[in-house]
Amino acid sequence: MKKPARTIKHSIKERRKKKAMIKHNIKRVQGTGRKAKLLCDIRKMRGVRVFDPSKARYGARIASEPMLARAKEYVLEILEKNKKQHAQTGKPTVLEQAFLDASGEKVLRFAYGRRMNAVRNAKFTKKRFMGKFRTDHGYADRVKIELNEYAPYTEKDLQIVLLHEALHYFAGRARPGNPDLTEEVEHHAMSLLGDRDEQIDYFHKHWNVDILHYSSTVAQRKRRRTDPNWGSKILLEA
């Protein structure tokens, strides 16, 4: 007796999906399925130290290939470390947990192999950064990462930009439907990991605070956590 066409079609899709996961080294990771509580203390939002801002602009260069090669090695080491850590412990790593918290998904798939290949093949280019995109630092899609050849980078800057772009398309939903996370969710995850530019947007949006021009005491931060009307207050400025 032949199987119904619908069942056969479904099984073919499943096999193709499994082959793609093996090819791109995609890991399936389970979380709690609950969105994490919104953090209001920037000291707790430092998942990876590579996102710590550069202390000096000394040595910034335009399109330095030796700098790019060293930055690639550094970022690949971070991704490789997280991949091995998950294989050994079976628990979400720092990178994975940030995306699980930001998305609120029960299960996510992480494309380590695909994003590591994108980092290896990252290059400087002018074509993508013309006109209004002249000030952008990087661009990423599913398979490639491009960096702005016009912009001067220190080695620290290159590490930050490379990891930022590598984390785009890094996580995807495992349930039926659109697997891609929105850019807003990805940036939320990066702010939890310590990306300073994304943290500025995060605090502006969720807490109505301009962290570039604002400093607070421990007592003020405690009040912010306990005051239900804090988010509706006027943006604090210097």
Backbone as CSV, one residue per row, in Angstrom:
resi,resn,N_x,N_y,N_z,CA_x,CA_y,CA_z,C_x,C_y,C_z
1,MET,0.842,-1.200,0.000,0.000,0.000,0.000,0.883,1.258,0.000
2,LYS,0.600,2.176,-0.909,1.403,3.393,-1.029,1.044,4.379,0.077
3,LYS,2.084,5.106,0.522,1.835,6.144,1.512,1.163,7.334,0.841
4,PRO,0.341,8.076,1.589,-0.272,9.282,1.010,0.807,10.259,0.565
5,ALA,0.527,10.951,-0.543,1.505,11.887,-1.120,1.922,12.951,-0.121
6,ARG,0.978,13.359,0.720,1.251,14.416,1.684,2.330,13.980,2.696
7,THR,2.225,12.728,3.163,3.195,12.198,4.120,4.584,12.085,3.495
8,ILE,4.642,11.624,2.240,5.917,11.496,1.528,6.571,12.868,1.369
9,LYS,5.766,13.860,0.976,6.271,15.218,0.789,6.835,15.761,2.103
10,HIS,6.120,15.483,3.198,6.549,15.962,4.507,7.889,15.325,4.896
11,SER,8.038,14.018,4.661,9.268,13.325,5.029,10.463,13.813,4.201
12,ILE,10.232,14.131,2.918,11.298,14.678,2.060,11.773,16.022,2.611
13,LYS,10.828,16.859,3.056,11.174,18.166,3.631,12.028,17.998,4.884
14,GLU,11.632,17.029,5.711,12.372,16.775,6.948,13.817,16.339,6.656
15,ARG,13.958,15.443,5.655,15.295,14.966,5.301,16.173,16.105,4.787
16,ARG,15.573,16.970,3.941,16.323,18.122,3.419,16.754,19.055,4.547
17,LYS,15.854,19.270,5.511,16.148,20.143,6.642,17.306,19.591,7.473
18,LYS,17.298,18.268,7.699,18.371,17.632,8.471,19.714,17.735,7.748
19,LYS,19.684,17.533,6.405,20.920,17.648,5.618,21.496,19.064,5.710
20,ALA,20.612,20.059,5.634,21.055,21.463,5.716,21.666,21.756,7.078
21,MET,21.073,21.201,8.149,21.595,21.418,9.504,22.980,20.812,9.663
22,ILE,23.182,19.619,9.075,24.495,18.972,9.146,25.528,19.756,8.333
23,LYS,25.128,20.195,7.130,26.040,20.915,6.233,26.538,22.212,6.861
24,HIS,25.625,22.990,7.470,25.993,24.299,8.017,26.298,24.234,9.515
25,ASN,26.396,23.027,10.056,26.732,22.845,11.473,25.770,23.634,12.358
26,ILE,24.471,23.424,12.161,23.446,24.144,12.901,23.086,23.368,14.163
27,LYS,23.179,24.041,15.321,22.871,23.423,16.603,21.460,23.807,17.038
28,ARG,20.726,22.814,17.552,19.376,23.048,18.069,19.483,23.186,19.583
29,VAL,19.057,24.328,20.127,19.219,24.612,21.555,17.874,24.967,22.165
30,GLN,17.584,24.363,23.322,16.309,24.590,23.991,16.490,25.545,25.158
31,GLY,15.539,26.466,25.298,15.560,27.419,26.410,14.306,27.287,27.247
32,THR,14.017,28.322,28.042,12.858,28.281,28.938,11.570,28.653,28.223
33,GLY,11.691,29.376,27.093,10.493,29.812,26.380,9.869,31.052,26.972
34,ARG,10.536,31.683,27.933,10.016,32.908,28.540,10.968,34.056,28.236
35,LYS,10.398,35.219,27.922,11.247,36.388,27.700,11.863,36.820,29.019
36,ALA,13.146,37.113,28.998,13.838,37.507,30.225,13.346,38.877,30.683
37,LYS,13.458,39.098,31.982,13.106,40.397,32.550,14.029,41.464,31.963
38,LEU,13.453,42.621,31.619,14.259,43.691,31.032,15.283,44.194,32.046
39,LEU,16.550,44.120,31.681,17.615,44.569,32.578,17.706,46.086,32.563
40,CYS,18.011,46.666,33.741,18.178,48.121,33.808,19.537,48.499,34.371
41,ASP,20.413,47.506,34.539,21.768,47.757,35.043,22.763,47.324,33.967
42,ILE,23.438,48.291,33.392,24.342,48.007,32.274,25.497,47.090,32.690
43,ARG,25.810,47.044,33.988,26.900,46.186,34.464,26.578,44.707,34.305
44,LYS,25.276,44.394,34.229,24.863,42.997,34.058,24.749,42.613,32.583
45,MET,24.993,43.586,31.700,24.860,43.351,30.254,26.253,43.341,29.627
46,ARG,26.994,42.298,29.948,28.372,42.210,29.450,28.700,40.738,29.210
47,GLY,27.983,40.124,28.280,28.127,38.689,28.032,29.496,38.301,27.491
48,VAL,30.032,39.107,26.574,31.363,38.835,26.019,32.183,40.122,26.059
49,ARG,33.418,40.011,26.487,34.245,41.202,26.712,34.717,41.856,25.428
50,VAL,34.616,41.144,24.325,35.059,41.731,23.051,34.266,42.991,22.734
51,PHE,33.033,43.101,23.261,32.202,44.272,22.994,32.558,45.479,23.868
52,ASP,33.480,45.323,24.822,33.905,46.476,25.610,34.478,47.532,24.674
53,PRO,34.029,48.795,24.790,34.481,49.821,23.835,35.975,50.064,23.893
54,SER,36.531,50.465,22.762,37.959,50.753,22.653,38.322,51.949,23.524
55,LYS,39.440,51.844,24.243,39.844,52.930,25.140,40.564,54.057,24.400
56,ALA,41.103,53.770,23.231,41.849,54.794,22.484,41.650,54.590,20.988
57,ARG,41.756,55.683,20.232,41.636,55.634,18.775,43.013,55.560,18.117
58,TYR,44.056,55.426,18.925,45.407,55.396,18.368,45.590,54.160,17.481
59,GLY,46.166,54.357,16.313,46.464,53.230,15.431,45.346,52.849,14.483
60,ALA,44.292,53.675,14.390,43.196,53.376,13.463,43.690,53.469,12.018
61,ARG,43.342,52.481,11.196,43.774,52.455,9.800,42.614,52.106,8.884
62,ILE,42.769,52.467,7.625,41.744,52.170,6.620,42.127,50.886,5.880
63,ALA,41.196,49.930,5.853,41.343,48.687,5.073,42.663,47.965,5.329
64,SER,42.995,47.753,6.599,44.234,47.034,6.946,43.975,45.529,6.953
65,GLU,44.536,44.830,5.987,44.337,43.372,5.885,44.973,42.598,7.049
66,PRO,46.198,42.978,7.510,46.749,42.278,8.678,45.861,42.398,9.922
67,MET,45.300,43.606,10.144,44.378,43.810,11.267,43.144,42.929,11.114
68,LEU,42.616,42.881,9.904,41.419,42.082,9.640,41.692,40.602,9.890
69,ALA,42.858,40.121,9.484,43.212,38.707,9.684,43.260,38.361,11.173
70,ARG,43.840,39.265,11.986,43.916,39.020,13.429,42.529,39.078,14.070
71,ALA,41.694,40.020,13.607,40.327,40.132,14.143,39.502,38.896,13.807
72,LYS,39.699,38.357,12.599,38.994,37.126,12.205,39.347,35.977,13.140
73,GLU,40.654,35.824,13.420,41.106,34.757,14.325,40.443,34.881,15.690
74,TYR,40.356,36.109,16.188,39.787,36.355,17.522,38.301,35.998,17.569
75,VAL,37.549,36.447,16.557,36.104,36.187,16.518,35.817,34.705,16.286
76,LEU,36.591,34.072,15.424,36.427,32.634,15.181,36.686,31.828,16.455
77,GLU,37.645,32.296,17.244,37.945,31.623,18.514,36.742,31.694,19.463
78,ILE,36.051,32.845,19.502,34.864,33.006,20.355,33.756,32.065,19.910
79,LEU,33.485,32.017,18.595,32.425,31.146,18.077,32.761,29.671,18.295
80,GLU,34.011,29.313,18.053,34.444,27.920,18.246,34.325,27.506,19.716
81,LYS,34.695,28.401,20.605,34.620,28.124,22.045,33.176,27.863,22.469
82,ASN,32.230,28.678,21.973,30.821,28.495,22.321,30.265,27.200,21.741
83,LYS,30.684,26.882,20.520,30.223,25.639,19.882,30.687,24.420,20.682
84,LYS,31.945,24.401,21.087,32.489,23.278,21.863,31.866,23.206,23.247
85,GLN,31.642,24.373,23.846,31.063,24.410,25.192,29.672,23.786,25.208
86,HIS,28.880,24.094,24.182,27.537,23.513,24.124,27.619,21.996,23.902
87,ALA,28.554,21.562,23.062,28.703,20.124,22.801,29.102,19.371,24.076
88,GLN,29.905,20.009,24.930,30.383,19.356,26.147,29.349,19.372,27.268
89,THR,28.645,20.498,27.442,27.729,20.645,28.584,26.277,20.350,28.242
90,GLY,25.900,20.573,26.963,24.503,20.401,26.573,23.608,21.541,27.019
91,LYS,24.207,22.589,27.595,23.440,23.748,28.070,23.720,24.952,27.170
92,PRO,22.773,25.909,27.113,23.007,27.104,26.284,24.238,27.871,26.733
93,THR,25.040,28.312,25.778,26.215,29.132,26.077,25.780,30.588,26.252
94,VAL,26.742,31.461,26.533,26.431,32.882,26.727,25.780,33.469,25.475
95,LEU,26.351,33.173,24.300,25.794,33.694,23.047,24.377,33.165,22.832
96,GLU,24.203,31.868,23.021,22.900,31.236,22.777,21.846,31.746,23.750
97,GLN,22.224,31.890,25.026,21.266,32.331,26.038,20.771,33.748,25.764
98,ALA,21.641,34.602,25.261,21.239,35.981,24.945,20.135,35.992,23.897
99,PHE,20.255,35.143,22.871,19.226,35.092,21.825,17.946,34.427,22.335
100,LEU,18.075,33.422,23.192,16.894,32.790,23.795,16.141,33.790,24.670
101,ASP,16.877,34.585,25.443,16.257,35.591,26.309,15.582,36.695,25.500
102,ALA,16.270,37.153,24.460,15.735,38.265,23.658,14.504,37.855,22.853
103,SER,14.492,36.616,22.353,13.398,36.172,21.480,12.228,35.570,22.245
104,GLY,12.504,34.974,23.424,11.445,34.297,24.172,11.042,32.968,23.555
105,GLU,11.839,32.468,22.600,11.535,31.190,21.948,11.957,30.021,22.839
106,LYS,11.223,28.906,22.736,11.578,27.706,23.493,12.809,27.032,22.894
107,VAL,12.873,27.003,21.566,13.981,26.344,20.877,14.474,27.243,19.747
108,LEU,15.797,27.361,19.628,16.401,28.094,18.517,17.460,27.215,17.861
109,ARG,17.695,27.473,16.577,18.787,26.811,15.869,19.897,27.824,15.652
110,PHE,21.147,27.403,15.874,22.297,28.300,15.757,23.229,27.815,14.659
111,ALA,23.445,28.685,13.676,24.228,28.311,12.485,25.702,28.645,12.687
112,TYR,26.380,27.863,13.515,27.796,28.119,13.790,28.642,28.001,12.523
113,GLY,28.457,26.916,11.786,29.288,26.678,10.602,29.142,27.769,9.562
114,ARG,27.905,28.172,9.290,27.648,29.176,8.260,28.222,30.538,8.646
115,ARG,28.061,30.930,9.923,28.548,32.242,10.334,30.078,32.260,10.470
116,MET,30.664,31.131,10.830,32.123,31.067,10.885,32.722,31.166,9.485
117,ASN,32.066,30.569,8.509,32.508,30.713,7.111,32.395,32.163,6.653
118,ALA,31.307,32.832,7.074,31.121,34.244,6.705,32.239,35.102,7.293
119,VAL,32.651,34.808,8.528,33.753,35.548,9.164,35.063,35.299,8.408
120,ARG,35.323,34.038,8.065,36.557,33.700,7.335,36.655,34.453,6.006
121,ASN,35.511,34.636,5.348,35.489,35.263,4.012,35.172,36.751,4.051
122,ALA,35.113,37.343,5.241,34.810,38.780,5.359,35.869,39.604,4.638
123,LYS,35.435,40.697,4.011,36.380,41.526,3.240,35.963,42.988,3.256
124,PHE,36.909,43.848,2.954,36.638,45.280,2.804,36.073,45.531,1.405
125,THR,35.126,46.461,1.324,34.568,46.826,0.018,34.049,48.262,0.055
126,LYS,34.001,48.908,-1.133,33.440,50.258,-1.249,32.037,50.238,-1.839
127,LYS,31.758,49.196,-2.631,30.517,49.138,-3.402,29.268,49.273,-2.529
128,ARG,29.272,48.617,-1.376,28.097,48.559,-0.513,27.902,49.838,0.285
129,PHE,28.935,50.696,0.355,28.917,51.814,1.295,29.001,53.160,0.582
130,MET,28.136,53.352,-0.381,28.062,54.611,-1.120,26.909,55.463,-0.578
131,GLY,26.978,56.771,-0.809,25.875,57.665,-0.479,25.517,57.644,0.992
132,LYS,24.245,57.373,1.297,23.762,57.429,2.690,24.323,56.291,3.549
133,PHE,24.911,55.276,2.913,25.489,54.156,3.669,26.992,54.349,3.927
134,ARG,27.501,55.532,3.614,28.950,55.802,3.721,29.450,55.654,5.162
135,THR,28.594,55.964,6.140,29.029,55.910,7.545,28.778,54.550,8.195
136,ASP,28.122,53.616,7.500,27.904,52.274,8.061,29.248,51.555,8.190
137,HIS,29.355,50.717,9.213,30.615,50.010,9.440,30.654,48.635,8.782
138,GLY,29.491,48.001,8.677,29.486,46.652,8.116,28.130,46.264,7.557
139,TYR,28.145,45.188,6.795,26.923,44.640,6.189,27.008,43.113,6.256
140,ALA,25.872,42.474,6.539,25.861,41.009,6.588,24.585,40.469,5.965
141,ASP,24.720,39.355,5.250,23.544,38.580,4.857,23.812,37.140,5.299
142,ARG,23.072,36.190,4.759,23.196,34.805,5.235,24.585,34.204,5.009
143,VAL,25.251,34.632,3.937,26.498,33.952,3.561,27.739,34.836,3.579
144,LYS,27.593,36.151,3.664,28.802,36.994,3.587,28.747,38.174,4.549
145,ILE,29.934,38.666,4.840,30.113,39.870,5.666,31.019,40.823,4.905
146,GLU,30.586,42.084,4.803,31.392,43.103,4.127,31.628,44.265,5.074
147,LEU,32.832,44.832,5.012,33.218,45.936,5.885,33.502,47.182,5.065
148,ASN,33.252,48.329,5.671,33.385,49.615,4.978,34.861,49.963,4.767
149,GLU,35.254,50.019,3.510,36.650,50.319,3.171,37.006,51.783,3.415
150,TYR,35.990,52.655,3.543,36.241,54.071,3.773,36.533,54.369,5.249
151,ALA,36.065,53.498,6.160,36.122,53.792,7.590,37.456,53.381,8.208
152,PRO,38.037,54.237,9.069,39.265,53.844,9.795,38.897,52.971,10.997
153,TYR,39.572,51.853,11.153,39.312,50.934,12.262,40.584,50.712,13.070
154,THR,40.421,50.608,14.399,41.476,50.002,15.206,41.206,48.494,15.182
155,GLU,42.138,47.710,15.713,41.932,46.255,15.739,40.733,45.895,16.618
156,LYS,40.542,46.642,17.709,39.406,46.429,18.602,38.094,46.702,17.870
157,ASP,38.057,47.791,17.073,36.865,48.120,16.287,36.509,46.978,15.343
158,LEU,37.520,46.418,14.683,37.280,45.326,13.731,36.719,44.088,14.432
159,GLN,37.214,43.797,15.623,36.696,42.666,16.384,35.212,42.862,16.717
160,ILE,34.873,44.078,17.153,33.478,44.385,17.522,32.572,44.286,16.299
161,VAL,32.982,44.923,15.194,32.143,44.924,13.981,31.985,43.509,13.419
162,LEU,33.075,42.748,13.387,33.016,41.380,12.860,32.071,40.501,13.679
163,LEU,32.183,40.574,15.009,31.305,39.752,15.847,29.855,40.208,15.720
164,HIS,29.645,41.522,15.662,28.288,42.059,15.486,27.652,41.503,14.208
165,GLU,28.383,41.581,13.106,27.835,41.107,11.826,27.693,39.578,11.817
166,ALA,28.599,38.878,12.504,28.512,37.417,12.560,27.268,36.958,13.323
167,LEU,26.795,37.775,14.273,25.629,37.399,15.069,24.304,37.670,14.355
168,HIS,24.359,38.394,13.229,23.169,38.494,12.381,23.014,37.160,11.642
169,TYR,21.795,36.651,11.568,21.481,35.349,10.932,22.151,34.179,11.672
170,PHE,22.604,34.423,12.895,23.231,33.369,13.691,22.177,32.445,14.301
171,ALA,21.063,33.022,14.757,20.001,32.246,15.403,18.744,32.263,14.543
172,GLY,18.003,31.175,14.580,16.746,31.074,13.827,15.732,30.233,14.585
173,ARG,14.462,30.494,14.343,13.405,29.723,15.005,13.400,28.277,14.524
174,ALA,13.063,27.372,15.425,12.979,25.949,15.070,11.552,25.541,14.737
175,ARG,10.575,26.351,15.139,9.174,26.001,14.883,8.774,26.353,13.451
176,PRO,7.633,25.814,12.972,7.186,26.112,11.605,6.954,27.614,11.403
177,GLY,7.167,28.068,10.176,7.001,29.479,9.853,8.325,30.110,9.478
178,ASN,8.358,31.437,9.517,9.575,32.175,9.172,10.661,31.899,10.218
179,PRO,11.800,31.317,9.820,12.845,30.992,10.810,13.654,32.197,11.265
180,ASP,13.636,33.278,10.485,14.512,34.424,10.783,13.977,35.257,11.950
181,LEU,14.874,35.638,12.847,14.533,36.589,13.898,14.591,37.990,13.308
182,THR,13.826,38.901,13.867,13.866,40.281,13.379,15.177,40.940,13.784
183,GLU,15.530,41.988,13.074,16.758,42.725,13.393,16.684,43.310,14.804
184,GLU,15.473,43.702,15.220,15.287,44.266,16.564,15.626,43.231,17.643
185,VAL,15.183,41.985,17.449,15.474,40.912,18.415,16.972,40.618,18.435
186,GLU,17.586,40.573,17.245,19.033,40.326,17.170,19.809,41.414,17.902
187,HIS,19.405,42.676,17.705,20.097,43.781,18.364,19.857,43.759,19.878
188,HIS,18.667,43.324,20.294,18.386,43.171,21.730,19.352,42.144,22.331
189,ALA,19.546,41.026,21.635,20.479,39.988,22.105,21.898,40.544,22.195
190,MET,22.296,41.344,21.191,23.645,41.914,21.196,23.823,42.913,22.339
191,SER,22.759,43.641,22.682,22.858,44.569,23.822,23.062,43.797,25.120
192,LEU,22.432,42.619,25.254,22.638,41.784,26.441,24.072,41.258,26.501
193,LEU,24.671,41.074,25.327,26.051,40.582,25.263,27.086,41.687,25.490
194,GLY,26.628,42.952,25.423,27.549,44.051,25.738,27.833,45.018,24.615
195,ASP,27.163,44.880,23.449,27.392,45.800,22.330,26.922,47.199,22.731
196,ARG,27.865,48.128,22.877,27.549,49.442,23.433,26.565,50.234,22.568
197,ASP,26.713,50.205,21.254,25.783,50.939,20.383,24.360,50.421,20.549
198,GLU,24.206,49.110,20.661,22.865,48.535,20.830,22.329,48.799,22.232
199,GLN,23.207,48.910,23.216,22.761,49.228,24.575,22.189,50.640,24.652
200,ILE,22.777,51.573,23.893,22.258,52.945,23.859,20.819,52.937,23.360
201,ASP,20.570,52.205,22.261,19.207,52.103,21.721,18.278,51.374,22.690
202,TYR,18.795,50.325,23.346,18.006,49.520,24.286,17.499,50.380,25.446
203,PHE,18.407,51.151,26.076,18.005,51.971,27.218,17.103,53.121,26.800
204,HIS,17.335,53.655,25.606,16.482,54.723,25.097,15.055,54.209,24.878
205,LYS,14.931,53.031,24.296,13.624,52.480,23.958,12.862,51.956,25.179
206,HIS,13.546,51.134,26.001,12.856,50.429,27.083,12.813,51.197,28.400
207,TRP,13.810,52.077,28.631,13.872,52.775,29.914,13.850,54.288,29.770
208,ASN,13.792,54.770,28.542,13.727,56.213,28.298,14.904,56.949,28.942
209,VAL,16.076,56.343,28.857,17.280,56.909,29.471,18.363,57.045,28.415
210,ASP,19.001,58.200,28.394,20.133,58.445,27.499,21.409,58.109,28.262
211,ILE,21.932,56.879,28.105,23.072,56.447,28.913,24.370,57.139,28.511
212,LEU,24.382,57.797,27.359,25.582,58.538,26.967,25.797,59.759,27.851
213,HIS,24.682,60.364,28.333,24.770,61.608,29.100,24.114,61.454,30.465
214,TYR,24.213,60.264,31.031,23.522,60.038,32.300,24.344,59.136,33.202
215,SER,24.512,59.549,34.449,25.154,58.702,35.452,24.231,58.624,36.664
216,SER,24.212,57.472,37.341,23.278,57.291,38.449,23.969,56.645,39.637
217,THR,23.363,56.838,40.811,23.851,56.211,42.029,23.145,54.866,42.204
218,VAL,23.599,54.071,43.170,22.968,52.787,43.457,21.518,52.997,43.889
219,ALA,21.266,54.036,44.723,19.911,54.318,45.206,18.974,54.669,44.047
220,GLN,19.491,55.441,43.069,18.667,55.817,41.922,18.332,54.602,41.069
221,ARG,19.325,53.689,40.890,19.064,52.487,40.101,18.036,51.586,40.786
222,LYS,18.105,51.530,42.132,17.125,50.732,42.882,15.724,51.301,42.703
223,ARG,15.616,52.628,42.755,14.318,53.265,42.572,13.778,52.996,41.162
224,ARG,14.690,53.013,40.175,14.296,52.756,38.800,13.700,51.348,38.647
225,ARG,14.289,50.381,39.361,13.800,49.005,39.272,12.420,48.848,39.907
226,THR,12.153,49.615,40.977,10.913,49.428,41.737,9.791,50.391,41.344
227,ASP,10.126,51.442,40.601,9.125,52.439,40.218,8.414,52.000,38.941
228,PRO,7.097,51.664,39.000,6.384,51.184,37.805,6.196,52.250,36.733
229,ASN,6.328,53.533,37.106,6.102,54.621,36.147,7.393,55.157,35.549
230,TRP,8.502,54.451,35.816,9.794,54.968,35.340,9.845,55.123,33.828
231,GLY,9.321,54.148,33.111,9.400,54.178,31.650,8.673,55.323,31.005
232,SER,7.709,55.934,31.718,6.926,57.030,31.156,7.515,58.397,31.448
233,LYS,8.642,58.411,32.145,9.237,59.705,32.514,10.028,60.314,31.340
234,ILE,10.287,61.570,31.433,10.969,62.309,30.376,12.407,61.828,30.235
235,LEU,12.891,61.794,29.027,14.282,61.394,28.756,15.244,62.278,29.539
236,LEU,16.134,61.608,30.298,17.078,62.351,31.106,18.255,62.791,30.249
237,GLU,18.587,64.043,30.322,19.697,64.574,29.538,20.629,65.381,30.447
238,ALA,21.868,65.491,30.004,22.825,66.266,30.786,22.495,67.741,30.709
